[in-house]
Amino acid sequence: MEYSTKRETHIAESHLAALYEVSSVLTNSLDYKQSVSKVLQVLHDKAMLQHAMLALMEENEQMLTIDTVHSPKLDGSNMPKNVRYRAGEGIVGTVLSQKQPIVLSKVSNDLRFADKLDLYALDLPFIAVPIKKNAEVLGVLAAQPLLDDPSKLPLFTRFLEMTANLIAKSVLLAKDVAVQTDQLQAERDRLRRKVRSNYSMDNIVGHSRVMRRVFEQIRLVSKWDSTVLIRGESGTGKELIANAIHYNSPRATGPFIKLNCAALPDNLLESELFGHEKGAFTGAVKQRKGRFEMADGGTLFLDEIGEISAAFQAKLLRVLQEGEFERVGSTQTLHVDVRILAATNRNLEEEVKQERFREDLYYRLNVMPMFPPPLRERIEDLPDLAEFLLEKLSKQQRRELSLTDSAIRMMMGYDWPGNVRQLENMLERASVMSESGIIDQDLIVLDGLDGPKFTPRVPVEKPVVENSDMDERERVIAALEQAGWVQAKAARLLNMTPRQIAYRIQTMNINVRQM
């Protein structure tokens, strides 16, 4: 009797110490898989429970899948995979269906036992307990006690139940984390698709020859990591081109970081690009990463690159050449993998001649130059641009907007010194002033820095002369000839949309010549 009491005391003390260690393991790590594996090892090493096994419920199925096993008989080469128990199958499956612990004094005494792991001794006991949340079974915890005295089994069963309760919280947390992770990944993928859609080449509108060349350049430079210098007037879409290059490149899943170099003085520009250490200057209350670090593995877009000072140009040249820099206030050299896209509306060649821009930096940036044309040099794209911008405005204002032919003709006779940005602002103003949503020429205010004006640059088209002897194909050809073979202009002469005339050109087998 005294021996039995001492034995029970020893088991109880061992289980108490093991339970404390199990609790510590589960609370000290958010890595569920690693924590549970350590818990099962504790059961083996400290609680006299060998071949401990955890099986978890599969989502939307009444079936258990073995999640983790700890046994000296198993290693990485023979670890079980995809072992499942249906409800009522074997002792483990019966625990699932009955939602109650099952204790066998000897495995060989119960014909329900199904050892799918081929681990358990037939002459030893076996305990399986449910892992529950209220009345819901989340899984089953099972192990084989190392004892031959059935009277001590209640001690092991109670310990295993307490361990299962602790594991249940970890399982629930892991499930919540998994759900949240899936939701975050789904949201991330949705936002990536949206960003790619917003910045795809479909958002750069134009069918003119100069724009087709720009599209081809974007397609070619997107494949490689070469530095691109986008040069053009303000409002020609330089940032849109930079977006299209990044989101069509192999770096599309990496960060795309932007900085307007004209917006900051040199001291702040250095901190913004290279980062700073805590205490590097007044106001530096903590360490801060710069744009180069933030763009590591992705793309950095430096807008208005022609505005930086000569002193800062030397600092920028080093990181472009070597890919390394130091944070402000630090001596530690950092290395980054960043693709550079830059943009400017300045004449950099003239800036180099006047010694306001370093020649070596000019050549470092001007690897792949691109020149988006001003709107006045691709005026035939204006109808398509206006339609694209009106569609955006329609979504914002939640109503249908349209342009009359007279409004389009009026706009096509203007020089557009502010380019596409000016066109977008003008259309927004006109749409606000239109109660019906129809924008006619009386709502078109063509104003620049010198105030409202209208400078015709092309004659207003006259309608194609109706000729009763002309069939539809001949009228289409006559309109194309009168419009200089610009389909958008010919469509207006015929009171058609560009899509309608394009359809007729295709179906009537008209050979469209290029100017």
C-alpha positions, 0 to 999 in steps of 0.5 A: 500500500505504501509503495502504491501511494509513493508511486501515485505521488511520483506520477502526480509530481511528474505530471505537475512538472510536465504540465508546467512545461507544457504551459510554458511551451504553448505561451512562449511561441506563436509558432503552433506547429513547433509548440505542439511538437515540443509538447508531445516531446514533453509528454514522452520525456517527462510524463511517461506517455510515449508515441503521443499523437495529435489529430485535428478536424479537417475543415467542413469534414467529419474526419480527423487528420494526424497533425503531429506525432512524437515517437522514437520509432519515427524520424523525418524519413518515415513520418506519417502523412495524410493519415485520417480517421473517419468518425467512428473509425478505430479508437481515435474516430470513436472519440470524435463521434462520442466526444468522450475520452476512451481508456484501454487497459490493454490495447489487445483487449479492444477490437476497435483499435486501429493502429494506422501508425504501427507504433503502439504495443498491444500489451500496454494501455492506450488513452485518447481524449477529445480536444474541445471548444465547448461541445465542438470537437477540434481534435484528439490527443492520444498516447500510450502510458508506460505502466502495467498497473491499470489502477494508475490510468485515471492519473494519466487520463486526467493529465492528458485531458488537462494537456488537451485543454491547453492545446485547444487554446493553441489550436483555436489561436492557430486557426484564427491566425490561419483565417486572418492570414488567408484573409490578408493574403486574399486582400493583398492579392486583390489590391495587387490586381487592382493596382496592376489594373490601375497602372497597366498600359491600358491606362495610357491611351493613344493610337498615334504613331508616337504613342505606339512607339512609347508602348513598344518601349515600355514593353521592352524596358519592362523586361530588364533592370536598366535605369530609365529616364522619362523626359517630357513636358509636365502633364504628359504622363511620365508617372503613368509610364513609370507605373506601367514599367514597374507593374509589367516588370519581374519586380511587380510583386516588390515595392514601388516607392516614389519621391518627388525630388523637387519637394524637399531641400537637400538635408531632408532629401538625404534623410528621405532617400538614405534614412537616418539614425536616432539622434542624427539631427534635431527631430530624429527621435528614432531610426528611420529607413530611407526610400532606397531601403524601402524599395529593396527588391523593387523599384524607386521612382525619382520624379523631378530628378533635374531639380536636385542640387550639385552637392546632392548629385554626388551622393546620389551618383554613388548609390546608383553606381555601387548600390550602397549608402549609409544612413544619415548619422551612421557609418554602417554601409548598406547594400540594396537591390533597387531599379531606378526610374527617373523623370524630368521636364528639364533639358539635361543636356543644357543643364550639363553644359551650364554645369548645373548637372553632373555629366557622370550622373547624366550618363548614369541616368540616361541609359534608356531615355523615353520621350512621351510626346506633348498632346499637341503632337498627338492631337488625333489621340484627343477623342480617345483620351477625352472618352477615357477621362470622361469614363473615370469622371462618370464613375466618380460622379456616378452618372453618364457623361458625354461630349458633343462633336462640336466640343471635341472639334473645339478641343482639337483646335487648341494647343494644350500647353498643360497637356493631358493634365490640363485636358483632365482638369478642363473636362472635370470643370465642364462636367461639374457645370453640366447638369444633364451630363452632356458637355457641349462647346459652350462649357469648354473653357480653354484657358492657360496661364494667359487666361481664356483663349482659343488658338485654332491649329487645325481647320474645323472639319466640314461634313462629307458632301452627300452624294446620292451616287456614293455607297457607304463604302465610298463615303467612308473612304471619302471621309478618311481622305478628307480627314487625312486618314485619321479614323477619329476625325473621319468618324466625326465627319460621318457622325459616327463613333471611332468604333463604328468606323473601325468596324466598317473599315474592317468589314468593308475591307478598306486598306487604311493608309498611313500618313 
